[in-house]
Amino acid sequence: MTSALLDALHDLLISSLDAWRVDGRVQSEADDTFTVITPDVVLRIETAPPDMPFRWIVSSNDRQQVAASVAGVLRVIRRRLDPDFASVRIKIAPISVAAS
């Protein structure tokens, strides 16, 4: 991972906690991992080994989840911080416009 990508992910994690109104902080670790610390949950975000079919691992004391993208990392973190959060999938499809 490039340092620019890691810096951008750090900033995105901080902004996401703010947007979700979660009291917490994000720490960048020396081994290019991140720790998200809230009063209820501590999560570790790390890059997956190169031979794995996914890019990120999000873990805590009780379990580990994987994500293929940064969007997936955010989804995993959001669900871990707020188990009642219901993610919404949207579909974007072309429609024909009726002549008026």
N, C-alpha and C positions, 0 to 999 in steps of 0.2 A: 504494500500500500504506500502511496506517496504521502508525504507529510501534508500536502495541500488537501488531499481527500480526508485525512484524519482530522485536520483542523476544521474542515467544513462539517464533518460529522459531529464533532464536539459542539460547534455552534448550533447545529440543527437539534441536537439533543437538549441543549439548554433552552432554545426557543420552544421546543415541543413541550417541555415541562411547564413553561410559562403559559403556553396556549391551552394546555389541559388543566391549568390551575392546580398543579401539583407542587406541594412544598417539598423541594428537593434540590440536590446539586449534582453536578457531573464532574468527575475527576478524570483527567487524562493520566494514565499510568506510564511508567518508563518502558514497558514492554508493548507499547502501541495498543493497549486495551483501554476500555473506559469502565468506570464504575459509576452507576447511577444510584444515588443514596437518597432514600426518602425515610420518613419516620417508620413506615411499615415494611418496606422492601429494600433490599440491596441487590442490584443486578450487575453482572459483569458482561460486557460486550467485547468480543474478541473476533479476530479474523479466523476463519476455518483453515485447516491445513490445505495446501494446494491440490492434494489428490482427492479432496472431497467434492461432492456435487453441489455444494452450497457455499456461500461466501462468508456467512457470519454465524456465530454461536452466542446466544443469550442465555446466561445461566445464573442460578442462585443456589442456595443451600439445598433446596429440595428437588430441583429439576433443571433440565437443559432443553432448550429449543433452538432450532436452526432457522435461518432465513437466507433466501437467495439474493435479496436486494436490500438497499437501505429502507425502502418502503416496508419491506417485510420486517426489518428490525424494529421500526417504529410501531408496527401493528402488534408485534410480540410484546414490546415494552408496555404499550397502552393497555393491553389485556392483562398483563401482570400487575400493573399499578391499579387498575380498576376492573375487577372481575365482572362487574355488572355492565361494562361498556359493550354495546352491541355495534360491531362494525357494520358498515353499510356498503354493499357492492353496488356500483352503478354500471349501467351499460350505455354506451354511446353508439347510436346507430343512425344511419341516414334515413330521413323521411322525405317523402315527396310533398312539395308545397302545392296546395290546391290553388287554382287560379281564382281570383276574386272578381 
